[in-house]
Amino acid sequence: MTFSTDEKVSSRLPVWLRKKIPLLSESSRIERTVKSRGLHTICREGLCPNRAECYSRGKVTFMMMGDTCTRGCRFCSVGKGIPGKADRNEPAKIADAVGELGLNHVIVTSVTRDDLPDGGASLYADLIRALKRLDPVPVIEVLVPDFQGSVESLDTVLDAGPDIFSHNMETVRRLYPEVRKGADYGRSLNLLKEAKNRKEVLTKSSLMLGLGETFEEVLDAMNDIRLAGCDFTAIGQYLRPGIEQIPVREYIDPKRFEWLEKKGYEMGFSEVTAGPLVRSSYQENRLDLKRFSGPKRPGLL
């Protein structure tokens, strides 16, 4: 059994990937809050299919360090090239936006900044400290790049005390050279493993399907993530954001996602979210952190 197919994939989305666009009143509020501070979101820059839905529910995932990435991942719509100077005031601006929006769970990611000595780890640490000064303090989730494997950068982030530490594997080992140029499967796994070994923190990683991976490769990747100590995983369908990105090889039937979710629990994950429109920060994945070991914090994801 495989997930991949050599047949041409239809350009027409299957029925399970079509969704109604919610009302835009809440979306407009979030857009104004973000734009007024010169901030970015992965929701917009990554052309996320859930953006309108999440915005309508008052949910947003911030993206730090500009809108230009130093890597060339072929699945991502975020701009690639030479980034500008990092804004050291950005963590304070994000914390201010979080306070205005009244978010009780904050997810922040970033472009990859291989041009910075610490990969931007100090900015993540500044952000976590800024968010902890809010009243009430939100649940803090950071979705970080691989920091080129630097344990010093990893420690910088972990020492600031995030509630959830996330790093996405994205795809199976075999497809890394094609899909994640500049990344390394083993290095990403080791980052997750080191995070769990070095601090008492909840960890998370995600996969996207439909890039030509086989059934066995998906299970192997899930098992690798679990063996790295991850508490949570999310698995969703890759959707091509534009003609410059790698094509979709297959649209995965929802029943396959249901089966993978069941297998994830059998592997020992505390929480598994799998479905066609699931993303690493998709707000349908509601986690009551009080149920899990590690930081005892109120709030839902």
C-alpha beads as a LAMMPS data file, in Angstrom:
LAMMPS data file: protein, C-alpha beads

301 atoms
300 bonds

1 atom types
1 bond types

-500.0 500.0 xlo xhi
-500.0 500.0 ylo yhi
-500.0 500.0 zlo zhi

Masses

1 110.0

Atoms # bond

1 1 1 0.000 0.000 0.000
2 1 1 1.335 3.443 -0.922
3 1 1 0.236 7.022 -0.722
4 1 1 2.043 8.010 -3.898
5 1 1 0.808 7.748 -7.477
6 1 1 2.344 8.333 -10.891
7 1 1 -0.952 9.452 -12.365
8 1 1 -1.548 13.129 -13.040
9 1 1 -3.353 14.737 -10.135
10 1 1 -6.520 16.611 -11.021
11 1 1 -6.356 20.380 -10.610
12 1 1 -9.876 20.243 -9.173
13 1 1 -9.885 19.986 -5.379
14 1 1 -11.735 16.977 -3.980
15 1 1 -14.928 17.765 -2.119
16 1 1 -13.337 17.264 1.316
17 1 1 -10.897 20.121 0.692
18 1 1 -13.562 22.676 -0.213
19 1 1 -14.786 24.904 2.591
20 1 1 -16.928 27.958 3.141
21 1 1 -15.193 31.271 3.801
22 1 1 -16.304 32.706 7.177
23 1 1 -17.384 36.280 7.821
24 1 1 -14.517 38.755 7.573
25 1 1 -15.231 41.079 10.514
26 1 1 -12.825 39.287 12.864
27 1 1 -10.356 38.777 10.008
28 1 1 -10.267 42.517 9.431
29 1 1 -9.572 43.166 13.113
30 1 1 -6.585 40.828 13.108
31 1 1 -5.277 42.219 9.816
32 1 1 -5.441 45.778 11.197
33 1 1 -3.687 44.785 14.415
34 1 1 -0.896 43.011 12.537
35 1 1 -0.387 45.628 9.821
36 1 1 -0.427 48.582 12.211
37 1 1 2.695 47.176 13.893
38 1 1 4.462 46.101 10.722
39 1 1 4.200 42.426 11.665
40 1 1 3.883 39.284 9.553
41 1 1 1.867 36.079 9.894
42 1 1 2.558 32.678 8.416
43 1 1 -1.191 32.557 7.820
44 1 1 -0.837 35.189 5.081
45 1 1 2.754 34.667 3.906
46 1 1 2.284 30.893 3.756
47 1 1 -1.083 31.208 1.973
48 1 1 -2.674 28.952 4.558
49 1 1 -6.081 27.576 3.471
50 1 1 -7.367 27.973 7.040
51 1 1 -6.507 31.666 7.380
52 1 1 -10.049 33.038 7.045
53 1 1 -11.432 30.403 9.422
54 1 1 -8.758 30.937 12.083
55 1 1 -8.953 34.730 11.793
56 1 1 -12.739 34.580 12.115
57 1 1 -12.236 32.779 15.445
58 1 1 -9.628 35.274 16.657
59 1 1 -6.646 32.973 16.034
60 1 1 -3.385 33.914 14.339
61 1 1 0.179 32.576 14.021
62 1 1 2.801 35.325 13.980
63 1 1 5.962 35.078 11.876
64 1 1 9.119 36.818 13.098
65 1 1 12.280 38.144 11.454
66 1 1 10.732 39.466 8.272
67 1 1 9.132 37.853 5.245
68 1 1 12.250 36.592 3.438
69 1 1 13.734 33.155 4.150
70 1 1 17.333 32.081 3.560
71 1 1 16.222 28.538 2.658
72 1 1 14.585 27.261 -0.529
73 1 1 11.979 24.719 0.588
74 1 1 9.970 23.810 -2.490
75 1 1 6.613 23.521 -0.729
76 1 1 6.602 26.996 0.821
77 1 1 5.292 30.277 -0.609
78 1 1 7.275 32.518 1.764
79 1 1 9.761 34.666 -0.161
80 1 1 13.349 33.463 -0.521
81 1 1 16.497 35.544 -0.751
82 1 1 18.667 37.837 1.329
83 1 1 16.636 39.119 4.309
84 1 1 16.834 42.573 5.796
85 1 1 18.058 43.441 9.264
86 1 1 16.151 41.734 12.068
87 1 1 13.976 44.063 14.155
88 1 1 15.003 43.747 17.803
89 1 1 11.748 45.460 18.822
90 1 1 9.626 42.848 17.082
91 1 1 9.072 40.663 20.187
92 1 1 7.617 43.667 22.055
93 1 1 5.389 44.509 19.080
94 1 1 4.053 40.953 18.951
95 1 1 3.395 40.945 22.709
96 1 1 1.525 44.238 22.308
97 1 1 -0.594 42.749 19.506
98 1 1 -1.306 39.653 21.608
99 1 1 -2.499 41.875 24.442
100 1 1 -4.771 43.860 22.130
101 1 1 -6.264 40.719 20.587
102 1 1 -6.676 39.024 23.972
103 1 1 -5.099 35.744 22.841
104 1 1 -4.874 32.987 25.462
105 1 1 -2.649 30.758 23.316
106 1 1 0.090 32.331 21.200
107 1 1 1.887 30.543 18.358
108 1 1 4.928 32.235 16.842
109 1 1 7.142 30.940 14.059
110 1 1 9.743 32.613 11.848
111 1 1 11.504 32.477 8.543
112 1 1 14.807 30.614 8.638
113 1 1 17.649 33.093 9.200
114 1 1 20.903 31.272 8.456
115 1 1 22.503 34.717 8.103
116 1 1 22.186 35.415 11.837
117 1 1 24.881 34.013 14.187
118 1 1 22.287 32.344 16.443
119 1 1 19.655 31.782 13.750
120 1 1 17.364 34.208 15.568
121 1 1 17.242 32.226 18.823
122 1 1 17.749 35.355 20.941
123 1 1 14.697 36.952 19.314
124 1 1 12.621 33.911 20.225
125 1 1 13.883 34.208 23.805
126 1 1 13.046 37.933 23.900
127 1 1 9.580 37.134 22.587
128 1 1 8.907 34.485 25.236
129 1 1 10.000 36.863 28.006
130 1 1 7.842 39.665 26.568
131 1 1 4.787 37.393 26.455
132 1 1 5.383 36.301 30.053
133 1 1 5.054 39.930 31.148
134 1 1 1.433 39.998 29.934
135 1 1 -1.441 39.623 32.383
136 1 1 -2.822 37.037 32.015
137 1 1 0.132 35.134 30.620
138 1 1 -0.891 33.173 27.501
139 1 1 0.189 29.656 26.647
140 1 1 3.340 30.158 24.565
141 1 1 4.140 27.903 21.611
142 1 1 7.187 28.522 19.416
143 1 1 7.644 26.820 16.041
144 1 1 11.346 27.197 15.336
145 1 1 13.726 26.509 12.415
146 1 1 16.559 24.004 12.837
147 1 1 19.186 26.618 13.892
148 1 1 21.597 24.560 11.729
149 1 1 21.734 22.086 14.602
150 1 1 23.157 24.553 17.151
151 1 1 22.515 23.346 20.711
152 1 1 23.557 26.788 21.965
153 1 1 20.698 28.379 20.012
154 1 1 18.361 25.637 21.207
155 1 1 19.313 26.338 24.835
156 1 1 18.716 30.058 24.319
157 1 1 15.104 29.347 23.367
158 1 1 14.461 26.648 25.959
159 1 1 15.946 28.676 28.835
160 1 1 13.314 31.356 28.218
161 1 1 10.650 28.768 29.080
162 1 1 8.134 28.187 26.245
163 1 1 5.185 25.939 27.057
164 1 1 5.364 24.081 23.732
165 1 1 8.491 23.720 21.601
166 1 1 7.722 22.831 17.973
167 1 1 9.849 22.019 14.967
168 1 1 8.250 20.533 11.861
169 1 1 9.759 17.553 10.073
170 1 1 7.382 18.350 7.169
171 1 1 8.044 15.226 5.063
172 1 1 9.641 11.778 4.986
173 1 1 13.386 11.142 4.943
174 1 1 13.639 10.206 1.237
175 1 1 12.022 13.439 0.039
176 1 1 14.179 15.858 2.050
177 1 1 16.714 16.568 -0.757
178 1 1 13.873 17.374 -3.164
179 1 1 11.429 19.142 -0.845
180 1 1 13.539 20.724 1.932
181 1 1 16.711 22.045 0.315
182 1 1 19.197 23.131 2.968
183 1 1 17.537 21.020 5.664
184 1 1 18.573 17.617 6.981
185 1 1 16.220 14.917 8.283
186 1 1 18.588 13.699 10.982
187 1 1 19.434 17.211 12.126
188 1 1 15.776 18.118 12.555
189 1 1 15.073 14.916 14.469
190 1 1 18.042 15.569 16.726
191 1 1 16.799 19.088 17.486
192 1 1 13.526 17.639 18.775
193 1 1 15.341 14.940 20.727
194 1 1 17.733 17.429 22.323
195 1 1 14.868 19.747 23.276
196 1 1 13.169 16.938 25.157
197 1 1 16.401 15.808 26.799
198 1 1 17.515 19.266 27.904
199 1 1 14.319 20.753 29.360
200 1 1 10.947 19.767 30.771
201 1 1 8.920 21.048 27.835
202 1 1 6.115 19.728 25.670
203 1 1 7.324 19.070 22.116
204 1 1 5.527 18.839 18.803
205 1 1 6.219 18.146 15.127
206 1 1 4.125 17.939 11.971
207 1 1 4.025 16.229 8.579
208 1 1 2.331 17.034 5.283
209 1 1 1.246 14.303 2.865
210 1 1 0.689 14.144 -0.866
211 1 1 4.267 14.759 -2.037
212 1 1 4.898 11.213 -3.266
213 1 1 5.661 9.505 0.042
214 1 1 4.734 5.865 0.597
215 1 1 2.556 4.465 3.341
216 1 1 5.532 2.806 5.005
217 1 1 7.584 6.027 4.873
218 1 1 4.850 7.971 6.672
219 1 1 4.724 5.420 9.469
220 1 1 8.519 5.477 9.730
221 1 1 8.526 9.286 9.992
222 1 1 5.803 9.224 12.666
223 1 1 7.756 6.628 14.597
224 1 1 10.943 8.719 14.322
225 1 1 9.093 11.756 15.685
226 1 1 7.726 9.736 18.577
227 1 1 11.143 8.206 19.375
228 1 1 12.524 11.759 19.462
229 1 1 10.169 12.289 22.405
230 1 1 7.447 14.385 20.797
231 1 1 4.218 14.601 22.765
232 1 1 2.077 15.930 19.915
233 1 1 1.944 15.540 16.150
234 1 1 -0.203 16.994 13.373
235 1 1 -0.594 15.485 9.897
236 1 1 -2.235 17.261 6.975
237 1 1 -2.554 17.434 3.190
238 1 1 0.011 19.405 1.194
239 1 1 -1.694 21.974 -1.028
240 1 1 0.365 23.687 -3.706
241 1 1 0.326 27.424 -2.961
242 1 1 1.503 28.474 -6.459
243 1 1 3.076 27.337 -9.720
244 1 1 6.584 27.902 -8.347
245 1 1 6.104 25.269 -5.655
246 1 1 6.313 21.492 -5.992
247 1 1 3.107 19.913 -7.387
248 1 1 0.710 17.780 -5.366
249 1 1 1.240 14.101 -6.183
250 1 1 -1.878 12.808 -4.442
251 1 1 -4.913 14.008 -2.512
252 1 1 -5.153 11.769 0.539
253 1 1 -8.594 10.409 1.416
254 1 1 -9.861 11.522 4.864
255 1 1 -10.207 7.878 5.948
256 1 1 -6.453 7.457 5.583
257 1 1 -5.913 10.406 7.905
258 1 1 -8.298 8.833 10.413
259 1 1 -6.259 5.628 10.281
260 1 1 -2.983 7.518 10.762
261 1 1 -4.453 9.338 13.754
262 1 1 -5.306 5.980 15.311
263 1 1 -1.795 4.665 14.590
264 1 1 -0.295 7.782 16.171
265 1 1 -2.076 7.107 19.434
266 1 1 -0.911 3.494 19.289
267 1 1 2.663 4.801 18.966
268 1 1 2.216 6.701 22.215
269 1 1 1.597 10.314 21.198
270 1 1 -0.440 12.205 23.785
271 1 1 -2.299 14.117 21.080
272 1 1 -2.602 13.408 17.346
273 1 1 -4.444 15.619 14.883
274 1 1 -4.721 14.283 11.335
275 1 1 -6.926 15.458 8.485
276 1 1 -6.834 17.038 5.025
277 1 1 -6.844 20.643 6.283
278 1 1 -4.815 20.123 9.464
279 1 1 -1.747 22.346 9.797
280 1 1 0.850 22.490 12.563
281 1 1 -0.858 25.488 14.157
282 1 1 -4.438 24.712 13.116
283 1 1 -6.685 25.741 15.971
284 1 1 -8.947 22.716 15.760
285 1 1 -6.172 20.867 17.604
286 1 1 -7.346 21.809 21.094
287 1 1 -4.919 20.798 23.792
288 1 1 -5.788 21.034 27.454
289 1 1 -2.227 21.395 28.750
290 1 1 -3.330 20.496 32.267
291 1 1 -3.710 16.881 31.070
292 1 1 -0.053 16.547 30.166
293 1 1 3.218 16.359 32.032
294 1 1 5.453 19.386 31.927
295 1 1 4.353 22.977 32.484
296 1 1 0.959 23.114 34.189
297 1 1 -0.778 25.929 32.352
298 1 1 -4.478 26.654 31.734
299 1 1 -5.809 27.288 28.254
300 1 1 -6.719 25.580 25.022
301 1 1 -4.817 25.429 21.772

Bonds

1 1 1 2
2 1 2 3
3 1 3 4
4 1 4 5
5 1 5 6
6 1 6 7
7 1 7 8
8 1 8 9
9 1 9 10
10 1 10 11
11 1 11 12
12 1 12 13
13 1 13 14
14 1 14 15
15 1 15 16
16 1 16 17
17 1 17 18
18 1 18 19
19 1 19 20
20 1 20 21
21 1 21 22
22 1 22 23
23 1 23 24
24 1 24 25
25 1 25 26
26 1 26 27
27 1 27 28
28 1 28 29
29 1 29 30
30 1 30 31
31 1 31 32
32 1 32 33
33 1 33 34
34 1 34 35
35 1 35 36
36 1 36 37
37 1 37 38
38 1 38 39
39 1 39 40
40 1 40 41
41 1 41 42
42 1 42 43
43 1 43 44
44 1 44 45
45 1 45 46
46 1 46 47
47 1 47 48
48 1 48 49
49 1 49 50
50 1 50 51
51 1 51 52
52 1 52 53
53 1 53 54
54 1 54 55
55 1 55 56
56 1 56 57
57 1 57 58
58 1 58 59
59 1 59 60
60 1 60 61
61 1 61 62
62 1 62 63
63 1 63 64
64 1 64 65
65 1 65 66
66 1 66 67
67 1 67 68
68 1 68 69
69 1 69 70
70 1 70 71
71 1 71 72
72 1 72 73
73 1 73 74
74 1 74 75
75 1 75 76
76 1 76 77
77 1 77 78
78 1 78 79
79 1 79 80
80 1 80 81
81 1 81 82
82 1 82 83
83 1 83 84
84 1 84 85
85 1 85 86
86 1 86 87
87 1 87 88
88 1 88 89
89 1 89 90
90 1 90 91
91 1 91 92
92 1 92 93
93 1 93 94
94 1 94 95
95 1 95 96
96 1 96 97
97 1 97 98
98 1 98 99
99 1 99 100
100 1 100 101
101 1 101 102
102 1 102 103
103 1 103 104
104 1 104 105
105 1 105 106
106 1 106 107
107 1 107 108
108 1 108 109
109 1 109 110
110 1 110 111
111 1 111 112
112 1 112 113
113 1 113 114
114 1 114 115
115 1 115 116
116 1 116 117
117 1 117 118
118 1 118 119
119 1 119 120
120 1 120 121
121 1 121 122
122 1 122 123
123 1 123 124
124 1 124 125
125 1 125 126
126 1 126 127
127 1 127 128
128 1 128 129
129 1 129 130
130 1 130 131
131 1 131 132
132 1 132 133
133 1 133 134
134 1 134 135
135 1 135 136
136 1 136 137
137 1 137 138
138 1 138 139
139 1 139 140
140 1 140 141
141 1 141 142
142 1 142 143
143 1 143 144
144 1 144 145
145 1 145 146
146 1 146 147
147 1 147 148
148 1 148 149
149 1 149 150
150 1 150 151
151 1 151 152
152 1 152 153
153 1 153 154
154 1 154 155
155 1 155 156
156 1 156 157
157 1 157 158
158 1 158 159
159 1 159 160
160 1 160 161
161 1 161 162
162 1 162 163
163 1 163 164
164 1 164 165
165 1 165 166
166 1 166 167
167 1 167 168
168 1 168 169
169 1 169 170
170 1 170 171
171 1 171 172
172 1 172 173
173 1 173 174
174 1 174 175
175 1 175 176
176 1 176 177
177 1 177 178
178 1 178 179
179 1 179 180
180 1 180 181
181 1 181 182
182 1 182 183
183 1 183 184
184 1 184 185
185 1 185 186
186 1 186 187
187 1 187 188
188 1 188 189
189 1 189 190
190 1 190 191
191 1 191 192
192 1 192 193
193 1 193 194
194 1 194 195
195 1 195 196
196 1 196 197
197 1 197 198
198 1 198 199
199 1 199 200
200 1 200 201
201 1 201 202
202 1 202 203
203 1 203 204
204 1 204 205
205 1 205 206
206 1 206 207
207 1 207 208
208 1 208 209
209 1 209 210
210 1 210 211
211 1 211 212
212 1 212 213
213 1 213 214
214 1 214 215
215 1 215 216
216 1 216 217
217 1 217 218
218 1 218 219
219 1 219 220
220 1 220 221
221 1 221 222
222 1 222 223
223 1 223 224
224 1 224 225
225 1 225 226
226 1 226 227
227 1 227 228
228 1 228 229
229 1 229 230
230 1 230 231
231 1 231 232
232 1 232 233
233 1 233 234
234 1 234 235
235 1 235 236
236 1 236 237
237 1 237 238
238 1 238 239
239 1 239 240
240 1 240 241
241 1 241 242
242 1 242 243
243 1 243 244
244 1 244 245
245 1 245 246
246 1 246 247
247 1 247 248
248 1 248 249
249 1 249 250
250 1 250 251
251 1 251 252
252 1 252 253
253 1 253 254
254 1 254 255
255 1 255 256
256 1 256 257
257 1 257 258
258 1 258 259
259 1 259 260
260 1 260 261
261 1 261 262
262 1 262 263
263 1 263 264
264 1 264 265
265 1 265 266
266 1 266 267
267 1 267 268
268 1 268 269
269 1 269 270
270 1 270 271
271 1 271 272
272 1 272 273
273 1 273 274
274 1 274 275
275 1 275 276
276 1 276 277
277 1 277 278
278 1 278 279
279 1 279 280
280 1 280 281
281 1 281 282
282 1 282 283
283 1 283 284
284 1 284 285
285 1 285 286
286 1 286 287
287 1 287 288
288 1 288 289
289 1 289 290
290 1 290 291
291 1 291 292
292 1 292 293
293 1 293 294
294 1 294 295
295 1 295 296
296 1 296 297
297 1 297 298
298 1 298 299
299 1 299 300
300 1 300 301
